[in-house]
Every structure is written in structure tokens, then in C-alpha cells.
Amino acid sequence: MSRSLTSRRIALTVPAVLGAFALTVLPAAATSTPAQIATSKANGVAYLKSLQAADGSYAGSGLSNEWAFTAFAATGTAAVDVTPGGDTTKNARTVYRNLLATPGWPSATPVVTDYERGALNANAAGIDPARVSASRNLIADVYGYWQTAEGGYFGPSANYNGTVFAALALGGARTQAGARRIPQALVDQVVTRIRANQHNDGGWNYSKAEGNPTQLATASDIDMTGASMAALCVSGVPNTDADIVRAKTFLKGKLVNNSGAFNAMFGVNTDSNGWAVSGLNACGVNPQTGDFLTPLGRTPVDFLIAQQFNPGGGFKYLPGDTSPSAYASIDGLRAVAGGGFTFTPPVPATTGAPQWVATSTFSPGTATRLSLSVDDGTGALKVCSVTFTPTATTTTLGDVLTAATTAATPSGCVTGVTPSTGSGAITAIDGKANSGTSTWKVAVDGSASATATRDRVINVGDTIALRWGS
């Protein structure tokens, strides 16, 4: 697919989808029926299964087909059930998990979107992204790209899509119990940045616009508008919010009357339409009714289904293409199936296969990372990834904070802890001491806050949130 959109998608590391708005029961006004959607899903799944390599893989070096896991999940297909020639030892989930756990993955010079992509797809495949292996914690990997000088951004702020997909990954890849891992203070700062990058026309683009009137006045992009909408909604912003309404208005203005397609920056194409529909799906907005039903009775879902070869199941990238594109097929199928940028993994059909796989304990002597945030109540939130080598199958909060003073990325997350030894309550962090009813508290993986003590047990993959307050 040698087109301008492809080169930009490589720069964006081809994002994924979030949300779970299933298009199963549609109003009479919708033009693609549930039966047509079901056929599209069945044929699309068959095509994506044909993309699996003989070794069971979907992902490899560089840009690959791993986004298929989000499309599979949206259709109700468990990754562990996808096998080459029925060889269950090479099922797609196991092969992908092994790849993510490889020390050299993703490359010698990774960027934040590599880890965000991994987290979204691992989640959809039924791999706990924080517990891929004893050494791989994708949530901690993302935390390591927090921009201390520009709180709320992940990765260089000029590359705005890194922050959008951080929101999608951190908000969408929830715990196995369905809890949001990250604290509200972190969510709020990321949401603030996403709002600040919304262009005057109501949409977004892949580069930073915040604080730049010229950039804010430029035309927005269908793709990143869908992703940014999803990022806001997965962060808890309701679809009645003014910024979501502005985004919907922008998308409505790009509808092509006779096809239902969105006229994207790179022209009408399946990938851009897939992202836009996935953004609507993630926000619980039906893309087949109301604002997204054209005067001629066409919808974005109609357009996507029209791009699908049947019975082959693959999707064209451009309407005039004569063969399917893997990327277009993934983006198109995920959107038609009602998916956002990740999805709760389906229950497998394979006998004995669990819905989730995860490492349950630290491996003594094996270096690992944990996600840590420190909120001292002033708004100066600190976020970091802490590297340490456990000596047992569990560790303690005190040991994690001690490691954070010398081995945190970005540095400066923790500069000092009182007391520095023992097992009692923590009375000060970074010079901020307990005062009256305002004390240091800790939450783990979105749990209720409790008094922070040095002997608090911390397990592999835990996301730790420290907060000073009442």
C-alpha cells in the first residue's frame, strides 16, 4: 500500500481501536442490516485468519498485522482460537505473548507508540499488558515516556498521537477485573492535553497544536479525530461533552452524500473511515443513524461494507482498488464490528483456554518494571517507570520507592522517603510530610486508597498510585 496515508500511518504506528459499542440491534433508519453486518464480520474474520503466518504469528519486525487482535476481539473471536492449520501450539495469542516478552522487542530504538500498540493488542488478545512476563510490563513501559516538563504528554509533545494512544492504552487496557489501573489525577492531565489540541474546526491532527494558533486553525484529520474522540471517551468523558459534540459536527461535515464515506485528508479510503467509525463506537455514538445518515440514506458503515470483497472478506484501501489490503481489512472490520481501539478479550472456544493469561509472580533475580505515580496535592503529578530486580516472588512498597530514587524513568519521581527502612506508615515523600488528616495513601491497580505503609505487598505488574491528602 504505497500511498501517502501509509507513510503517515507508519509514523503513527498504525493505531488501534477502543470501546465496545456493538452494532447488533439497529433502528429502522439504518441501511446496513444486522444480517449484513454479521456476514461482513464472518467473511472479515476468515480473511484475517488467512493472514496468519505458518509459525502462528501476526506481528514481526516493523509494521505488521498485529492490529488484527483488536479486530478479532471486536467480532468475538479469541486470539487463542486462531491457529495455523489447527496447530494449537502455535495459536496467535501464545506466539504474540512470546514476542512481547522478548528482551529485544520492539527494537533497539523504541518509541512510546510501540508500547501503546503492544498494550492495546495484548489486551484484546487476552494477555494482561502489565503482566506479559516476569520482565515485561507494557503499562510501565508507557509510563516511562511521561513528559515531566509538559505533564499529560507521553513521548515528545510534537508527536501528539503518542499522547492520544497513551490515553487509549492506559484507559482501555483495564485490569482483568475491569478496573481502570491509573489514577484520576493522571487521567485529568492527559484529557486536558487532548482538549488543548482540538483544532478550531472541531477535529484533531497527528501533530501538536496546543498553544499554536496557526496549527489550531489548520484542517483536521478524520483518522486522528476518531482516535482522539475515543481517547476522551475511554477516559470517562461523556459523549454529550461539548468537545465530543464539536468532533461529531466535524465528522458530519465530511460525510459524502452518495456513499456515506468520510472525505479524509488523503481522500476517501477505508482506513480513515475505519478510525472515524471506531471513534464513534468508542463514544457510544451509532454511526448508522442521526447525524451519520446522509440525505441519500447512506452511512459510514455502508461505505465500509461496500469496500469488502465477498466471499473473500478482505477490504479495499481505495474504492477503485482491485485487491484487498491487510491494514484496511483490519481497520474496516473492527469498525463494522462495533469496536473501538481495544476490546475486552472474548471467552475462548478452545477447551481449557483461559480468557486471560498473565505472569502471577516476580521471578527473583529477573529485572522488571513497575508503574508509579506520585501526587502531592499541588498538581505537580510525577509519573515514572521504576526498574528493579526483585529478590522474591513479591516485593514491598518500601522497596519499590527505594528503587525509584535511583532507577526511575523519567528521573526525579521519588527523591526521598521517610522512614527509609522498616515496615510502618510512610510519613513523607519528596519532603512532603503527613499533616493532620492529610497523609500519604496508596492505591494499586485502581483499588481504594489506603494508608501507605512500607510493608504494603506489591505484586508483579501492579500499577501504584501514591496520593497525599485526606
C-alpha positions in Angstrom: 0.0 0.0 0.0 2.3 2.7 -1.3 0.2 5.8 -0.6 0.7 8.9 1.4 -1.7 7.6 4.1 0.5 4.6 4.6 3.7 6.6 5.2 1.8 8.6 7.8 0.4 5.5 9.4 3.9 4.1 9.8 4.8 7.3 11.6 1.7 6.8 13.8 2.5 3.1 14.2 -1.0 2.5 12.9 -3.2 2.9 15.9 -5.9 0.6 17.2 -9.4 0.8 18.4 -11.1 1.3 21.8 -14.6 0.9 23.1 -17.3 -1.6 22.9 -20.4 -0.4 21.1 -21.9 -3.4 19.4 -24.0 -2.8 16.3 -26.4 -5.7 16.8 -29.8 -4.1 17.1 -30.2 -1.2 14.7 -33.0 1.3 14.2 -35.1 1.0 11.1 -33.3 4.0 9.6 -30.0 2.2 9.4 -29.2 1.0 6.0 -26.8 -1.9 6.8 -28.8 -4.5 8.5 -27.7 -6.8 11.4 -27.6 -9.7 8.9 -25.3 -7.7 6.5 -23.1 -6.8 9.4 -22.9 -10.4 10.6 -21.9 -11.6 7.1 -19.3 -8.9 6.9 -17.9 -9.9 10.2 -17.8 -13.6 9.3 -16.1 -13.0 6.0 -13.7 -10.5 7.5 -12.6 -12.9 10.2 -12.0 -15.6 7.6 -9.8 -13.1 5.7 -7.8 -12.1 8.8 -7.2 -15.7 9.7 -5.7 -16.2 6.3 -3.0 -13.6 7.2 -1.6 -15.7 10.0 1.9 -16.9 9.3 2.8 -20.6 9.4 4.5 -20.0 12.7 1.3 -18.6 14.2 2.4 -15.0 14.1 0.7 -11.8 13.1 3.5 -9.5 14.3 7.1 -9.3 13.4 9.7 -6.6 12.8 8.5 -3.2 11.7 4.9 -2.6 10.7 2.8 -5.8 10.8 -0.6 -7.2 11.1 -0.9 -7.3 14.9 -3.8 -4.9 15.0 -5.8 -7.9 13.8 -6.1 -8.8 17.5 -8.3 -5.8 18.2 -10.5 -6.7 15.1 -10.7 -10.3 16.2 -11.8 -9.3 19.7 -14.5 -6.9 18.3 -16.0 -9.8 16.4 -16.0 -12.1 19.4 -13.1 -14.2 18.1 -10.5 -15.1 20.8 -6.9 -14.9 19.6 -6.1 -18.2 21.3 -8.6 -19.8 19.0 -6.7 -18.6 15.9 -4.3 -21.3 14.8 -2.4 -22.1 11.6 -3.8 -25.4 10.3 -5.4 -26.2 13.6 -2.0 -26.4 15.4 -2.9 -25.1 18.9 0.7 -25.0 20.0 1.1 -22.1 17.5 -2.0 -20.2 18.5 -1.9 -16.5 17.8 -2.1 -15.4 21.5 0.8 -17.6 22.7 3.0 -16.5 19.8 2.3 -12.9 20.3 2.9 -13.1 24.0 6.3 -14.7 23.4 7.2 -11.9 21.0 6.3 -9.2 23.5 8.3 -10.9 26.2 11.4 -11.0 24.0 14.1 -8.7 25.5 14.9 -7.1 22.1 11.3 -6.3 21.4 10.2 -3.8 19.9 13.6 -2.6 18.7 16.9 -1.0 19.8 15.3 2.4 19.5 11.7 2.1 20.6 9.2 4.9 20.7 6.2 5.2 23.0 3.7 4.2 20.4 5.4 0.8 20.2 4.4 0.0 23.7 0.9 1.6 23.4 0.3 -0.6 20.3 1.5 -3.6 22.3 -0.7 -2.8 25.2 -3.9 -2.4 23.1 -3.3 -5.5 21.2 -2.2 -7.6 24.1 -5.4 -6.6 26.0 -7.6 -7.6 23.0 -5.7 -10.9 22.7 -6.3 -11.8 26.4 -2.8 -11.0 27.6 -2.6 -8.8 30.7 -0.5 -6.0 29.3 1.1 -5.3 32.8 2.0 -8.9 33.3 3.1 -10.2 29.9 6.1 -11.9 31.6 8.2 -11.5 34.7 10.2 -8.9 32.9 7.7 -7.2 30.5 5.1 -4.7 31.8 3.7 -2.7 28.9 1.9 -0.2 31.2 5.2 0.6 32.9 6.9 0.9 29.5 4.3 3.6 28.6 4.8 5.4 31.9 8.5 5.7 31.2 7.7 8.2 28.4 5.9 10.7 30.7 7.0 14.3 29.9 7.8 15.8 33.2 8.1 19.4 31.8 4.8 19.0 30.0 2.7 16.9 32.3 0.0 15.0 30.4 2.1 14.3 27.3 3.7 10.9 26.6 6.6 10.9 24.3 7.8 14.2 22.6 4.8 16.5 22.7 5.3 17.5 19.0 4.1 13.9 18.1 0.6 14.3 19.6 -0.5 10.9 18.6 1.8 9.4 21.3 -0.4 11.1 23.9 -3.6 10.0 22.3 -2.6 6.4 22.2 -1.3 6.6 25.8 -4.9 7.6 26.8 -6.3 4.7 24.7 -3.9 2.2 26.2 -3.9 3.3 29.8 -7.7 3.9 29.8 -8.7 1.0 27.6 -6.4 -1.8 28.8 -8.1 -2.3 32.1 -7.3 -4.9 34.7 -8.6 -8.5 34.3 -11.4 -7.5 36.7 -12.3 -4.5 34.6 -10.9 -1.7 36.8 -9.1 1.3 35.4 -5.5 1.0 36.5 -4.5 4.6 36.5 -5.4 7.4 39.0 -7.8 10.2 38.2 -5.1 12.8 38.5 -3.3 11.2 35.6 -6.4 10.8 33.6 -7.3 14.5 34.1 -3.9 15.8 32.9 -4.0 13.7 29.7 -7.6 14.8 29.0 -6.5 18.4 29.4 -3.8 17.9 26.8 -6.2 16.2 24.3 -8.7 19.1 24.7 -5.9 21.7 24.2 -5.0 20.1 20.9 -8.5 20.2 19.4 -8.5 22.3 16.3 -10.8 25.2 15.6 -12.8 23.1 13.2 -13.6 20.5 15.9 -11.2 17.8 14.9 -7.6 16.8 15.6 -4.4 16.1 13.7 -1.4 13.9 14.5 0.9 16.7 15.4 0.8 19.1 18.4 -1.4 22.1 18.0 -1.7 23.3 21.7 -0.6 26.9 22.1 -0.1 27.4 18.4 -2.9 29.5 16.8 -1.7 28.7 13.3 -1.8 24.9 13.9 -5.2 25.2 15.7 -6.5 26.9 12.6 -5.4 24.2 10.2 -7.6 21.5 8.8 -8.2 18.4 10.9 -7.8 14.8 10.0 -10.5 12.2 10.0 -8.2 9.5 11.5 -6.9 11.4 14.5 -10.3 12.9 15.2 -11.7 9.3 15.6 -8.8 8.3 17.8 -8.9 11.5 19.9 -12.7 11.1 20.4 -12.1 7.6 21.6 -9.3 8.7 23.9 -11.6 11.2 25.6 -14.4 8.7 25.9 -12.3 5.9 27.3 -11.0 8.4 29.8 -14.5 8.9 31.1 -15.6 12.0 29.1 -19.3 11.6 28.2 -20.4 11.8 24.5 -22.6 14.8 25.5 -19.4 16.8 26.3 -19.0 19.9 24.2 -15.7 18.8 22.7 -17.2 15.5 21.7 -20.1 17.2 20.1 -17.7 19.5 18.2 -15.9 16.5 16.9 -19.1 14.8 15.8 -20.0 18.0 14.0 -16.7 18.0 12.2 -17.1 14.4 11.1 -20.7 15.1 10.0 -19.3 17.9 7.7 -17.0 15.4 6.0 -19.7 12.9 5.0 -20.1 12.1 1.3 -23.8 12.1 0.5 -23.9 9.3 -2.1 -21.6 6.8 -0.3 -21.7 7.6 3.4 -17.9 7.8 3.4 -15.9 10.5 5.3 -13.8 12.6 2.9 -10.5 12.3 4.6 -7.3 14.4 4.3 -6.0 11.7 1.9 -9.3 11.3 0.1 -12.0 8.7 0.6 -10.4 5.5 2.0 -11.2 2.5 4.3 -8.5 3.1 6.9 -9.6 6.7 7.7 -13.2 5.7 7.7 -12.5 2.8 10.0 -10.8 5.0 12.5 -13.6 7.6 12.5 -16.2 4.9 13.0 -14.2 3.3 15.8 -14.1 6.7 17.5 -17.8 6.9 17.3 -18.2 3.4 18.5 -15.9 4.1 21.5 -18.1 7.0 22.4 -21.3 5.1 22.1 -22.5 7.0 19.1 -24.3 4.9 16.5 -22.6 5.6 13.1 -25.8 4.5 11.2 -28.3 7.0 12.5 -29.0 10.6 13.1 -26.1 12.8 12.0 -24.4 10.0 10.2 -27.2 9.0 7.9 -26.9 11.1 4.7 -29.8 12.7 2.9 -29.5 9.8 0.3 -29.7 7.3 3.1 -26.1 6.2 3.3 -23.9 5.7 6.4 -20.2 5.2 7.1 -20.8 1.5 7.8 -22.5 1.2 4.4 -19.3 2.6 2.8 -17.1 0.2 4.7 -19.1 -2.9 3.8 -19.1 -1.7 0.2 -15.3 -1.9 0.3 -15.3 -5.5 1.2 -14.6 -8.3 -1.2 -17.1 -11.2 -0.7 -16.8 -14.0 -0.1 -13.1 -13.3 0.3 -13.7 -10.9 3.2 -10.8 -8.5 2.7 -11.3 -4.8 2.4 -10.0 -2.4 -0.3 -8.0 0.6 0.8 -9.4 2.8 -2.0 -12.7 2.3 -3.7 -11.0 1.7 -7.1 -8.6 -1.0 -5.8 -8.9 -4.5 -7.2 -7.3 -6.4 -4.3 -7.6 -6.2 -0.5 -5.2 -4.5 1.9 -4.4 -6.1 5.2 -4.4 -2.8 7.1 -7.7 -1.7 5.5 -9.2 -5.0 6.3 -8.3 -4.8 10.0 -9.5 -1.2 10.3 -12.6 -1.8 8.3 -13.6 -5.0 10.1 -13.0 -3.6 13.6 -15.2 -0.6 12.8 -18.0 -2.6 11.2 -18.0 -5.0 14.2 -18.6 -2.1 16.6 -15.1 -1.9 18.1 -13.1 1.0 19.5 -9.3 0.8 19.8 -9.2 -2.2 22.1 -11.6 -4.7 23.5 -12.2 -7.0 26.4 -11.0 -10.4 25.2 -13.7 -12.9 24.3 -14.1 -16.1 26.2 -12.1 -18.7 24.1 -13.8 -21.6 22.4 -10.7 -23.8 22.9 -11.3 -26.2 25.7 -9.3 -25.3 28.8 -8.0 -22.0 27.4 -8.5 -19.1 29.9 -9.9 -15.7 28.9 -6.7 -14.1 30.2 -3.0 -15.2 30.5 -0.6 -13.4 32.9 2.5 -13.9 34.9 1.5 -14.2 38.5 4.7 -13.5 40.4 8.0 -11.8 40.2 11.0 -14.0 39.1 13.7 -13.5 41.7 16.8 -12.1 40.0 15.0 -11.0 36.9 14.9 -7.3 36.3 11.4 -5.9 35.8 9.5 -2.6 35.8 6.5 -1.1 37.7 4.3 1.8 37.1 4.3 4.6 39.7 2.6 7.9 40.1 3.1 10.4 43.0 0.5 13.1 43.6 1.5 15.5 46.3 -1.8 17.5 46.1 -0.2 20.5 44.3 -1.0 19.5 40.8 2.7 18.7 40.0 2.0 15.0 39.3 5.0 12.7 38.9 4.8 9.6 36.7 7.5 7.1 36.1 8.5 3.6 35.4 10.6 2.0 38.2 13.2 -0.6 37.3 14.4 -3.0 40.0 15.4 -6.6 40.4 13.2 -8.5 42.9 14.6 -11.0 45.4 11.4 -12.8 46.0 8.1 -13.6 44.3 6.6 -10.4 45.8 8.1 -7.1 46.9 7.1 -4.2 49.2 6.1 -0.6 48.6 9.1 0.5 50.6 11.5 -1.4 48.3 9.8 0.0 45.2 10.2 3.6 46.5 13.8 3.0 47.4 14.5 1.7 43.9 12.6 4.8 42.4 15.1 7.2 44.0 17.8 5.9 41.7 16.2 3.9 38.9 13.1 5.7 37.7 12.3 6.9 34.1 11.9 9.8 34.0 14.1 10.5 36.9 13.1 12.5 39.9 9.9 10.6 40.5 10.9 9.9 44.1 13.8 11.8 45.8 13.3 10.6 49.3 11.1 8.5 51.6 10.5 8.7 55.3 11.1 6.4 57.1 13.8 4.9 54.8 13.6 1.5 56.5 11.2 -0.6 58.5 7.6 -1.6 57.9 5.5 1.2 59.2 3.5 4.0 57.7 5.2 6.3 55.2 5.2 9.8 56.7 6.9 11.8 54.0 7.7 11.5 50.3 9.9 14.0 48.4 9.8 16.3 51.5 6.0 16.4 51.7 5.1 15.2 55.2 1.9 14.0 56.7 -0.1 16.8 58.3 -3.2 16.2 60.3 -5.8 14.3 58.3 -3.7 14.8 55.1 -1.5 11.8 54.8 0.2 9.6 52.1 -2.1 7.0 50.7 -1.7 4.3 48.1 -3.9 2.6 45.6 -2.9 -0.4 43.5 -4.5 -1.2 40.1 -7.3 1.2 40.8 -8.1 -0.1 44.3 -9.5 2.2 47.0 -6.8 4.3 48.7 -5.3 3.1 52.0 -2.6 4.3 54.3 0.7 3.9 52.6 3.0 1.6 54.6 6.5 0.4 53.7 5.4 -3.2 54.1 2.5 -3.0 51.7 2.8 -6.0 49.4 3.3 -5.3 45.7 2.9 -7.9 43.1 4.2 -8.3 39.6 2.5 -5.8 37.2 0.9 -3.7 39.9 0.2 0.0 39.0 1.0 2.0 42.1 -0.6 5.4 42.7 0.5 7.5 45.8 -1.6 10.4 46.8 -1.2 13.0 49.6 -4.5 14.2 51.1 -7.4 13.4 53.4 
